[in-house]
Amino acid sequence: MTTSLASLEFEGVNHAWLWCLLFVAGAWILYTAYRDIFLRTERRLAWALMALRGAGLLALVLAMSKPTWTDENELVDAGRVAVVLDNSISMSLESRYDQAVAAVRSLTDAFAESTEGPRVKVDLFDIGGRPLPDGPPAEPRLERTDLVRAVSETTAQLRSKLLLGIVLISDGTDNTGRKDTFEIAESSVPIYSAGFASNPEASRLDLAVVAAKSIDKVMVNNKAEVQVTVDKAAGPAIDAKVVIKRGGETLPGAQTVRFPAGSGQQQVSLVIEPKQAGSFVYTASVSTATGEQLLANNSRHFPLQVDADAIGILYLDGFLRYEFKFVSSRLRDDPDVHLLAEVRRSHPERIGIGPEKIQITPDLLKNLDLVILGDMEADYLTAAEYQTLVDWVAHGSESDDRDQRAHSLLVLGGYHSFGPDGFGNTPLADVLPVVLADDGVRQTEEPFVLKLTEAGKGHPVFKLTSDRVQDASLWNTSAPLLGSSLVQRAKAAATVLAVNPNINIERQPAVVIATGRYGSGHTMVITADTTWRWTRLPRIVGRGDTLFARFWSQSVRWLTGRDLAQTRAQIVVGTDKPAYEVGKEVVIRAVRQTQSDSDLKTDVVVEVSDESGQQIPVQLRTRSAEPNVLLGSFYPSAGGRFRINAALMQDGEPLANQAAEFLVHGSELELADTGTNRALLKSISERSGGVHVAIEDIGQLAQKIQPAERRIPRVERTEYWNSPFLFLFFLASVTGEWVLRRKNHLI
């Protein structure tokens, strides 16, 4: 409420009679000057010019007199109440903080609803005595509860205000080591308090996920069982919810477990069904509505490799030979391959004797990605089988989407398959990327070392390292192959990847490996049938068979449009050290491990979550020299165990994620005593002249704290003389008068 008295003064006018004399004299001079102009010109415009000049001069005189508007009023102050909200870590137990925040709102609303006289203002402070102009913090994270400091700091900041009292909302757990708080009990203003009922059993409750186990690898869209072991220490009987999360996403299939009073341990079986392929870190978490002493042990991480659908391969060979033995063994060892292999064991001329071979039918091919044909005669397959195979290759996936199956055909060299009785006179001749020889020599027995073409040096099939020159050198020194079948030439649209440098056909090195397209499917021909030497000879001398393993793994994946299985994670995240102090910088380092330039288009998202689950985004920065290394900083405001969630995103979808943890020291003190101390709060209130109430009855304090009335004089001065408007009006009037007088030749 305010009362006011206003007045207008001219501060530049000391002697009014002198100003009046000057004003009259100036007016007479102005009138005389323009009267002469009127008599000389006999134009009425002279009087208008006089008025314009006079208005300008009047504005100048008015500015010199310094007019000032003075408004004297009184502000009626009803006083204010300081609310100190305990936002220390112990308030996170038993949902105390949520109740305290609701109590602050309830008390504020109670004062606002008062309609008698002026309103009492409410100022909010935290337990450290810092103002909270934006309202209560989202979570209680302060490391210490110092009741003396909270009250003294709050009182000091409001010493110039009419302070009616301090309302202390706390669990009463002062952990400064003081044996008494008589300092604030002798406060100059009454201290009111609101506390919580004691529940010692609940305060000792502690849930912990002690183990989370699953299989290491699962196919996408397949179910994986996760065994979660949950331990309960003390406390009452509770219901606990066990969930599986991937990053911030909670997966379906949560279970509620009933724990009896006291200690106990239960194992929970949850089933997850990953919908995306990638390398992920999942989290098993347990929670309960009843407050806990410690939340840092409520979750445990476990890795899970989610693979795309297995690559379905059918491998048929007409003869049992080393190439079939080693290639089929390699494909069976590949965890991403589902192999169906068959070799004819009966003599080809003894029809009807021995096991029947696999029949190539549309039903067989519908779940396959690649068909490999070894050495066989043309009549090994029927005309219907050839047509089925050709149609299957031609009508493969027309999309580059990895979820679509690519239908591919790989034909290996042999005495029969590329010989006179081979595929040359079958429908496969149109499918293959090479033209089979129709006469002359069809096989060479001369050993040779594979030579890569320019196209082959950059092809994924032959990639061993990130250096093309080094890769070419490794292939040039590989074990020699024992001959190969000879073809006439590669077709016009084919790509030749490797040749036999020792033999020329049509003045070109003999084709060994060539690829092409037929319809929407991939085709490949390998005229050599002794790639097994790349694995057998190195093993004899005690070396690894990298060339053989990488060649066949990469060949089947390239043909089927799949990515190479990587042993390393697509994203790795960590900190520069495992533990920190509160307020110190935590350096977070995320490394995006790319396989191609397109991977640089992915986004890396990093969040830090505290023990309560609150997620805080971290801004990342990169260096131009290392675009895949991203750095971020995080400053913890509280102690406890923190978790880093890093996700590799593409078009808003996660490709992979990783998690790491770090510890911030400092939370042990707050959680050492997790009970409530209403007796301490009550003694403080009684000794200072205040009142203690239960947290749910805090609205009663609005009736017990009576508003005061203090009138504060206030003088508001508005100086009009230095207004730009007066100066501009003077300038415009004088200038306008001069322009008009000159234009009308009245000078």
C-alpha positions in Angstrom: 0.0 0.0 0.0 1.2 3.5 -0.8 0.1 7.1 -0.1 1.5 10.0 -2.2 1.9 13.8 -2.5 3.0 15.3 -5.8 4.3 18.8 -6.7 6.0 20.6 -9.6 9.1 22.8 -9.0 11.3 25.0 -11.2 14.8 24.5 -9.7 16.5 27.0 -12.0 14.2 29.9 -10.9 15.7 31.7 -7.9 14.1 35.2 -8.4 10.8 34.9 -10.0 10.4 38.7 -10.6 13.7 38.8 -12.6 12.5 35.9 -14.8 9.2 37.7 -15.4 11.0 40.9 -16.4 13.2 39.0 -18.8 10.3 37.2 -20.2 8.3 40.4 -20.9 11.4 42.1 -22.4 12.1 39.2 -24.7 8.5 39.1 -25.8 8.5 42.8 -26.6 11.7 42.6 -28.6 10.3 39.6 -30.6 7.0 41.5 -31.3 8.8 44.6 -32.4 11.1 42.7 -34.8 8.3 40.8 -36.5 6.0 43.9 -36.6 8.6 45.6 -38.7 8.6 42.6 -41.0 4.8 42.7 -41.3 4.7 46.5 -42.1 7.4 46.1 -44.7 6.0 43.1 -46.5 2.3 43.3 -45.5 2.1 39.5 -45.2 0.3 37.8 -42.4 2.9 35.0 -42.5 5.1 37.2 -40.4 2.9 36.6 -37.3 3.0 32.8 -37.9 6.8 33.0 -38.0 6.8 35.0 -34.8 4.7 32.3 -33.1 7.1 29.6 -34.3 10.2 31.5 -33.2 8.5 32.3 -29.8 7.6 28.6 -29.2 11.2 27.6 -29.8 12.6 30.3 -27.4 9.9 29.3 -24.8 11.2 25.7 -24.9 14.7 27.0 -24.3 13.6 29.1 -21.4 11.6 26.2 -20.0 14.7 24.0 -20.1 16.7 26.7 -18.3 14.2 26.9 -15.5 14.7 23.2 -14.8 11.1 21.9 -14.2 11.1 18.9 -11.8 8.1 16.7 -10.8 8.5 15.4 -7.2 6.3 12.6 -6.0 6.5 11.9 -2.2 4.9 8.7 -1.1 5.0 6.0 1.6 5.4 2.3 1.0 3.6 0.1 3.6 5.7 -3.0 4.2 3.9 -6.0 5.8 7.2 -7.8 6.3 8.6 -11.0 4.9 9.2 -14.5 5.9 12.4 -16.4 5.0 11.9 -20.1 4.1 15.0 -22.2 4.4 14.7 -25.4 2.4 17.0 -28.3 3.3 18.3 -29.6 -0.1 21.0 -31.8 1.3 21.4 -35.4 0.1 19.8 -36.9 3.2 16.5 -35.3 2.1 16.4 -37.7 -0.9 15.5 -40.5 1.5 11.9 -41.6 2.0 10.7 -38.9 -0.5 11.4 -36.2 2.1 12.5 -33.7 -0.5 9.2 -34.0 -2.5 7.3 -33.4 0.6 9.4 -30.4 1.5 8.9 -28.8 -1.9 5.2 -29.3 -1.6 5.3 -27.7 1.8 7.0 -24.6 0.4 4.3 -24.2 -2.2 1.6 -24.8 0.5 3.1 -22.1 2.8 3.5 -19.6 0.0 -0.1 -20.1 -1.2 -1.3 -19.6 2.4 0.4 -16.2 2.7 -0.9 -15.2 -0.7 -4.5 -16.1 0.2 -4.5 -13.6 3.1 -6.9 -10.7 2.2 -6.5 -8.6 5.3 -4.1 -5.7 4.8 -0.8 -5.9 3.0 0.6 -9.2 1.9 3.6 -10.9 3.5 6.4 -11.7 1.1 8.1 -15.1 1.1 11.9 -15.4 0.2 13.3 -18.9 -0.4 16.8 -19.9 0.6 18.7 -23.3 0.4 20.3 -25.0 3.4 23.6 -23.1 2.6 21.8 -19.8 3.0 21.8 -19.0 -0.8 18.7 -17.3 -2.3 16.6 -19.4 -4.6 14.8 -16.9 -6.9 13.9 -19.5 -9.4 12.3 -21.9 -6.9 13.5 -25.1 -5.3 16.3 -27.1 -7.0 15.2 -30.2 -8.9 17.1 -32.6 -6.7 18.7 -32.4 -3.2 22.4 -32.6 -3.8 24.3 -30.6 -1.2 26.9 -32.5 0.8 26.4 -31.0 4.3 23.6 -29.9 6.5 24.7 -26.9 8.6 21.6 -25.4 10.4 23.6 -22.6 12.1 25.1 -21.4 8.8 21.7 -21.7 7.0 19.9 -19.4 9.5 22.8 -17.0 10.0 23.4 -16.5 6.3 19.7 -16.0 5.7 19.4 -13.5 8.5 22.4 -11.5 7.3 21.0 -11.2 3.7 17.7 -9.8 5.1 19.1 -7.6 7.8 17.7 -4.5 6.0 14.2 -6.0 5.6 11.4 -6.3 8.0 11.9 -10.0 8.8 9.0 -11.6 10.6 10.6 -15.0 11.1 12.4 -17.9 9.5 10.7 -21.1 8.5 13.2 -24.1 8.6 12.1 -27.1 6.5 14.5 -29.9 7.3 15.0 -33.5 8.5 17.1 -32.0 11.3 20.2 -34.0 10.6 22.9 -31.5 11.3 26.2 -33.2 10.4 28.7 -30.5 11.3 29.6 -32.2 14.6 28.1 -29.5 16.8 26.6 -30.8 20.0 24.2 -27.9 20.3 22.8 -25.2 18.1 22.3 -22.5 20.8 23.6 -19.9 18.3 20.5 -19.9 16.2 18.2 -20.6 19.2 19.1 -17.1 20.4 18.1 -15.6 17.0 16.7 -12.1 17.0 13.7 -13.4 15.0 11.6 -16.4 15.8 12.5 -19.6 14.0 9.6 -21.8 12.9 10.3 -25.3 11.8 8.6 -28.2 10.0 10.0 -31.7 10.3 9.4 -35.4 9.4 8.3 -38.4 11.3 11.0 -40.8 12.1 11.1 -44.2 10.3 14.3 -46.0 11.3 13.5 -49.2 9.5 13.0 -47.4 6.2 16.2 -45.4 6.6 18.2 -48.6 6.8 16.7 -50.0 3.7 19.1 -50.6 0.9 18.5 -52.4 -2.4 21.4 -53.5 -4.7 21.7 -55.2 -8.0 24.6 -57.6 -7.3 24.6 -59.3 -10.7 23.2 -59.0 -14.2 24.0 -61.8 -16.6 23.0 -62.5 -20.2 24.3 -64.2 -23.2 27.1 -62.3 -25.0 25.4 -62.2 -28.4 21.9 -62.3 -29.8 20.4 -62.0 -33.2 18.1 -59.0 -33.8 14.4 -59.6 -33.1 15.4 -62.6 -31.0 14.8 -62.9 -27.3 17.5 -62.9 -24.7 17.1 -63.8 -21.1 18.7 -61.6 -18.4 19.2 -63.0 -14.9 19.2 -60.2 -12.4 20.1 -60.8 -8.7 18.7 -58.2 -6.3 19.9 -58.0 -2.7 17.9 -56.2 0.1 19.5 -55.1 3.3 17.2 -54.6 6.3 14.1 -52.4 6.1 10.4 -53.2 6.0 8.6 -55.4 3.5 8.5 -53.7 0.1 7.7 -54.1 -3.5 10.7 -53.5 -5.8 10.5 -52.9 -9.6 13.3 -54.5 -11.7 13.7 -53.1 -15.2 16.2 -53.3 -18.1 17.3 -50.0 -19.7 19.3 -49.2 -22.8 20.6 -45.7 -22.2 17.6 -43.6 -21.1 15.0 -46.0 -22.6 13.2 -48.5 -20.4 12.5 -51.7 -22.2 9.3 -53.7 -21.9 9.1 -56.6 -19.5 9.6 -55.0 -16.1 8.9 -57.2 -13.1 7.8 -56.4 -9.5 9.3 -58.4 -6.8 8.0 -58.7 -3.2 10.6 -58.6 -0.5 9.7 -59.6 3.1 10.9 -57.5 6.1 14.6 -57.8 6.9 17.4 -58.9 4.6 17.0 -61.1 1.6 18.1 -61.9 -2.0 16.1 -62.8 -5.1 16.9 -63.6 -8.7 14.7 -62.2 -11.3 14.5 -63.4 -14.9 13.7 -60.7 -17.5 13.4 -61.2 -21.3 14.4 -58.5 -23.8 14.0 -58.6 -27.5 16.4 -56.2 -29.3 15.0 -54.5 -32.4 18.3 -53.0 -33.7 21.7 -54.5 -34.4 24.7 -53.0 -32.8 27.0 -53.1 -29.8 25.0 -52.0 -26.7 25.4 -51.6 -23.0 22.2 -52.4 -21.1 21.5 -51.6 -17.5 19.6 -53.7 -14.9 18.0 -51.4 -12.3 15.9 -51.9 -9.2 13.8 -49.2 -7.5 11.1 -48.9 -4.8 8.7 -46.2 -3.7 10.2 -46.4 -0.2 13.3 -44.2 0.3 16.7 -45.8 0.4 19.9 -45.1 2.1 22.1 -45.4 -1.0 21.1 -45.4 -4.7 24.6 -45.9 -6.2 24.3 -49.7 -6.1 20.8 -49.9 -7.6 22.0 -50.7 -11.1 24.5 -52.8 -12.9 25.6 -52.7 -16.6 26.1 -55.6 -18.9 27.2 -55.7 -22.6 25.2 -57.3 -25.4 26.2 -57.7 -29.0 23.1 -57.6 -31.2 23.8 -59.0 -34.6 21.7 -58.6 -37.7 20.1 -61.7 -39.2 22.6 -64.4 -40.0 23.9 -64.5 -43.5 22.3 -67.6 -45.1 24.7 -69.4 -47.4 24.2 -72.6 -49.5 27.4 -74.2 -50.7 27.2 -77.0 -53.2 30.2 -78.9 -54.6 30.4 -81.8 -56.9 33.7 -83.2 -55.4 35.3 -83.5 -52.0 38.4 -81.3 -52.3 40.6 -79.1 -50.1 38.8 -75.9 -51.2 35.5 -77.2 -50.0 37.0 -78.4 -46.8 38.7 -75.2 -45.8 36.1 -72.7 -47.1 33.2 -74.5 -45.5 35.1 -74.8 -42.2 35.9 -71.1 -42.3 32.2 -70.2 -43.0 31.0 -72.5 -40.2 33.3 -70.7 -37.8 31.9 -67.3 -38.7 29.3 -66.4 -36.0 27.3 -64.3 -38.5 26.9 -67.1 -41.1 24.3 -69.8 -41.2 25.8 -72.4 -43.6 24.1 -75.2 -45.5 26.8 -77.1 -47.3 26.8 -80.3 -49.3 29.3 -82.2 -51.3 28.6 -85.1 -53.5 30.1 -88.2 -52.0 28.9 -90.8 -54.6 30.6 -91.2 -57.9 29.0 -88.9 -60.6 28.5 -91.8 -63.0 26.7 -94.0 -60.5 23.4 -92.3 -60.5 21.0 -93.4 -57.7 23.7 -94.6 -55.4 24.5 -92.6 -52.3 22.6 -89.8 -50.6 20.4 -87.5 -52.6 21.7 -84.0 -53.1 19.9 -80.9 -51.9 17.3 -79.7 -54.4 17.4 -75.9 -55.3 13.8 -74.8 -54.9 12.2 -71.3 -54.2 11.4 -72.5 -50.7 15.0 -73.3 -50.1 16.3 -70.0 -51.5 13.8 -67.6 -49.8 15.9 -67.5 -46.6 19.3 -67.4 -48.3 21.6 -64.5 -49.2 24.3 -66.3 -51.1 24.7 -69.5 -53.2 28.2 -70.8 -53.8 28.7 -73.4 -56.5 32.0 -75.4 -56.6 33.4 -77.8 -59.2 30.5 -79.7 -60.8 29.3 -80.9 -64.2 26.4 -79.0 -65.9 24.0 -81.9 -65.3 24.6 -81.8 -61.5 21.7 -79.3 -61.5 18.5 -79.8 -63.4 17.1 -77.3 -65.9 14.4 -76.3 -63.3 17.1 -75.7 -60.7 19.1 -73.5 -63.0 16.0 -71.4 -63.8 15.1 -71.1 -60.2 18.6 -70.0 -59.3 18.7 -67.4 -62.2 15.3 -66.0 -61.2 16.4 -65.8 -57.5 19.6 -63.8 -58.4 17.8 -61.5 -60.8 15.1 -60.6 -58.4 17.1 -60.0 -55.3 16.8 -56.9 -53.2 16.6 -53.7 -55.2 17.3 -51.6 -52.1 20.5 -50.7 -50.3 18.7 -51.0 -47.0 20.6 -53.4 -44.8 17.4 -55.0 -43.6 16.7 -56.2 -47.2 18.3 -59.4 -48.4 20.7 -59.3 -51.4 20.7 -62.4 -53.6 24.2 -63.2 -54.8 25.9 -66.0 -56.6 29.6 -67.1 -56.3 31.0 -69.7 -58.7 34.4 -71.3 -57.9 36.9 -72.6 -60.5 37.3 -76.3 -61.2 38.1 -78.8 -63.9 34.4 -79.4 -64.6 32.5 -76.2 -63.7 34.5 -74.1 -66.3 35.3 -77.0 -68.6 33.6 -78.3 -71.7 30.9 -80.1 -69.6 30.5 -77.2 -67.2 28.3 -74.0 -67.0 29.1 -72.7 -70.4 25.9 -74.3 -71.9 23.6 -73.5 -69.0 21.5 -70.5 -68.1 24.3 -69.5 -65.7 26.5 -68.4 -68.6 24.3 -65.3 -68.9 24.5 -64.6 -65.2 28.3 -64.8 -64.6 30.5 -61.7 -65.1 32.9 -63.6 -67.4 32.7 -65.3 -70.8 33.7 -68.9 -70.6 36.1 -70.3 -73.1 34.5 -72.3 -75.9 37.7 -73.9 -77.1 41.4 -74.2 -76.3 43.1 -74.7 -72.9 40.6 -74.4 -70.0 43.0 -75.0 -67.1 46.5 -74.1 -66.0 48.5 -76.0 -63.4 51.3 -73.3 -63.2 51.5 -71.8 -59.7 51.1 -68.0 -59.5 50.8 -65.2 -57.0 47.5 -63.3 -57.2 47.9 -59.7 -58.6 45.3 -57.1 -57.7 44.1 -54.7 -60.3 43.5 -51.0 -59.5 39.9 -51.8 -58.8 40.9 -54.7 -56.6 43.3 -52.6 -54.5 40.5 -50.4 -53.3 37.8 -53.1 -53.0 36.5 -54.2 -49.6 37.2 -57.9 -50.4 41.0 -57.3 -50.2 41.1 -54.8 -47.4 43.5 -55.8 -44.6 44.7 -52.5 -43.2 43.8 -48.8 -43.7 46.8 -48.5 -46.1 46.1 -49.6 -49.7 49.8 -49.8 -50.5 50.5 -52.0 -47.5 47.5 -54.2 -48.5 48.8 -54.6 -52.0 52.2 -55.6 -50.7 50.7 -58.3 -48.4 48.7 -59.8 -51.3 51.8 -59.7 -53.6 53.7 -61.8 -51.1 50.9 -64.2 -50.4 51.2 -68.0 -50.9 51.0 -69.0 -54.6 47.9 -70.6 -55.9 48.2 -73.9 -57.7 46.8 -73.0 -61.1 43.3 -71.9 -62.1 40.6 -72.3 -64.6 40.8 -70.1 -67.7 38.0 -68.0 -69.0 37.9 -66.1 -72.3 37.5 -62.6 -70.9 35.4 -60.5 -68.5 32.2 -59.1 -69.7 32.0 -55.4 -70.5 30.1 -54.4 -67.4 32.1 -56.6 -65.1 34.8 -55.5 -62.7 38.1 -57.4 -62.6 39.6 -57.5 -59.1 42.6 -59.9 -59.5 44.4 -61.5 -62.4 47.1 -64.2 -63.1 50.1 -62.1 -64.3 51.8 -65.2 -65.8 49.1 -65.9 -68.5 47.6 -63.6 -71.1 44.4 -64.3 -73.0 43.4 -61.9 -75.8 46.4 -59.8 -74.8 45.1 -59.3 -71.3 46.2 -61.0 -68.0 44.0 -64.1 -67.2 41.0 -63.2 -65.1 41.0 -64.8 -61.6 38.4 -62.8 -59.7 35.7 -60.7 -61.3 32.4 -59.3 -60.1 29.2 -58.1 -61.8 25.5 -57.5 -61.5 22.7 -59.6 -62.9 19.3 -58.0 -62.4 19.4 -56.7 -58.8 21.8 -59.4 -57.6 25.6 -59.6 -57.2 27.7 -62.2 -59.0 31.3 -63.2 -58.5 33.7 -65.7 -60.2 36.9 -67.0 -58.6 38.6 -69.1 -61.2 41.2 -70.5 -58.8 40.3 -73.4 -56.5 43.3 -73.3 -54.1 42.7 -70.3 -51.9 43.1 -72.8 -49.0 46.9 -72.4 -49.4 46.5 -69.0 -47.8 45.6 -70.7 -44.6 47.4 -74.0 -44.7 50.9 -72.8 -45.6 51.1 -69.9 -43.0 49.9 -72.4 -40.3 52.7 -74.8 -41.2 55.3 -72.1 -40.4 53.5 -70.9 -37.3 51.8 -67.7 -38.7 48.2 -66.6 -38.7 45.9 -67.1 -41.7 44.8 -63.5 -41.9 44.6 -63.4 -45.7 42.3 -66.4 -46.0 40.0 -65.5 -43.1 39.6 -61.9 -44.1 39.2 -62.7 -47.8 36.3 -65.1 -47.3 34.6 -63.1 -44.4 34.8 -59.9 -46.5 33.7 -61.6 -49.7 30.5 -63.1 -48.3 29.7 -59.8 -46.6 30.3 -57.7 -49.6 28.2 -60.0 -51.8 25.3 -59.9 -49.4 25.5 -56.2 -48.6 26.4 -56.7 -44.9 29.0 -54.8 -42.8 32.0 -56.5 -41.5 31.7 -57.8 -38.0 34.0 -55.6 -35.9 35.5 -56.7 -32.7 35.9 -53.2 -31.4 32.9 -51.1 -30.3 31.6 -48.3 -32.5 31.9 -45.9 -29.7 34.1 -45.8 -26.6 33.6 -43.4 -23.6 35.6 -42.9 -20.5 37.1 -40.3 -18.1 40.6 -39.2 -17.4 40.5 -40.8 -13.9 38.1 -43.0 -11.9 37.3 -40.6 -9.0 36.9 -36.9 -8.4 36.1 -34.3 -5.7 32.9 -32.3 -5.7 33.1 -29.3 -8.0 36.2 -30.5 -9.8 36.2 -30.8 -13.6 35.5 -34.3 -15.0 36.9 -34.7 -18.5 34.8 -37.0 -20.6 36.4 -38.5 -23.7 34.2 -40.2 -26.4 35.8 -41.9 -29.4 33.8 -42.7 -32.5 35.5 -45.6 -34.2 34.6 -45.2 -37.9 34.8 -47.7 -40.6 34.2 -45.3 -43.5 33.8 -41.6 -44.3 30.0 -41.9 -44.0 30.4 -42.7 -40.3 31.5 -39.2 -39.7 27.9 -38.1 -40.4 26.8 -39.8 -37.2 26.2 -37.9 -34.0 27.6 -38.6 -30.6 25.3 -37.8 -27.7 26.7 -37.9 -24.1 24.7 -37.6 -20.9 25.7 -37.9 -17.3 23.2 -39.3 -14.8 23.5 -39.2 -11.0 22.3 -41.7 -8.5 18.7 -40.4 -8.7 18.6 -41.0 -12.4 18.6 -37.3 -13.4 20.3 -37.0 -16.8 22.4 -33.9 -17.7 23.5 -33.4 -21.3 27.2 -32.8 -21.9 28.4 -30.4 -24.6 31.1 -32.0 -26.8 33.9 -30.3 -28.7 36.1 -31.7 -31.4 39.5 -30.9 -32.8 40.0 -30.7 -36.6 43.0 -33.0 -36.4 41.0 -35.7 -34.7 37.3 -35.5 -35.8 36.5 -38.8 -34.1 37.7 -37.7 -30.7 35.1 -35.7 -28.8 35.8 -34.0 -25.4 33.4 -32.7 -22.8 33.5 -31.3 -19.3 31.2 -32.0 -16.3 31.3 -30.4 -12.9 29.6 -32.5 -10.2 27.8 -30.5 -7.5 27.3 -33.5 -5.2 29.1 -36.7 -4.3 28.1 -40.3 -5.3 28.5 -42.6 -8.3 27.8 -41.1 -11.7 27.2 -42.8 -15.0 28.1 -41.6 -18.4 25.8 -42.7 -21.3 27.3 -42.2 -24.8 25.2 -43.1 -27.9 26.1 -43.1 -31.6 23.1 -41.7 -33.4 22.2 -41.7 -37.1 19.0 -40.1 -38.3 17.7 -40.0 -34.7 18.2 -43.8 -34.2 20.9 -45.3 -32.0 23.5 -47.4 -33.7 25.6 -48.2 -30.6 26.1 -47.1 -27.1 28.6 -47.4 -24.3 28.5 -46.6 -20.6 31.1 -45.7 -18.0 31.1 -44.8 -14.4 33.1 -42.5 -12.1 32.9 -41.7 -8.4 32.7 -38.3 -6.7 33.8 -38.3 -3.1 31.7 -36.5 -0.5 28.3 -38.1 -0.1 29.3 -40.4 2.8 28.8 -37.7 5.5 25.2 -37.0 4.5 24.3 -40.6 4.4 26.1 -41.6 7.6 22.9 -40.7 9.6 19.8 -41.2 7.6 17.2 -40.7 10.3 15.2 -37.6 11.2 15.7 -35.3 14.2 12.4 -33.6 15.0 13.6 -33.1 18.6 16.4 -30.8 17.5 14.1 -28.7 15.3 11.5 -28.4 18.1 14.1 -27.2 20.6 15.4 -24.6 18.2 11.8 -23.3 17.6 10.9 -23.2 21.2 14.0 -21.4 22.4 13.8 -18.8 19.7 10.1 -18.1 20.2 8.8 -20.0 17.2 6.6 -23.0 16.7 7.4 -26.5 15.4 4.9 -28.4 13.2 4.8 -31.6 11.2 5.6 -31.2 7.6 2.0 -31.9 6.5 0.7 -29.1 8.9 3.0 -26.4 7.6 0.0 -24.3 6.4 -0.8 -23.5 10.1 2.3 -21.3 10.3 0.7 -18.7 8.0 -1.8 -18.1 10.8 0.8 -17.9 13.5 3.1 -15.5 11.7 1.3 -12.1 11.9 2.1 -9.4 9.3 3.6 -6.1 10.6 3.3 -2.6 9.2 6.2 -0.4 8.5 5.9 2.8 6.5 8.8 3.6 4.3 9.1 7.1 2.9 10.0 7.3 -0.7 10.6 10.3 -3.0 10.5 10.0 -6.7 11.9 12.9 -8.8 11.3 13.3 -12.6 13.4 16.0 -14.2 11.8 17.2 -17.4 14.3 20.0 -18.2 16.9 17.6 -19.5 14.4 15.8 -21.7 15.6 15.5 -25.3 12.1 16.5 -26.4 12.6 20.1 -25.3 15.9 20.5 -27.1 14.6 18.9 -30.3 11.5 21.1 -30.1 13.6 24.2 -29.8 15.9 23.1 -32.6 12.9 22.2 -34.9 11.0 25.5 -34.2 14.0 27.8 -34.8 15.1 25.9 -37.9 11.6 25.7 -39.3 11.1 29.5 -38.8 14.4 30.3 -40.5 13.6 28.0 -43.5 10.1 29.5 -44.0 11.3 33.1 -43.7 14.1 32.5 -46.3 11.8 30.6 -48.7 9.3 33.5 -48.6 12.0 36.2 -48.9 11.1 37.7 -45.6 14.8 38.2 -44.5 
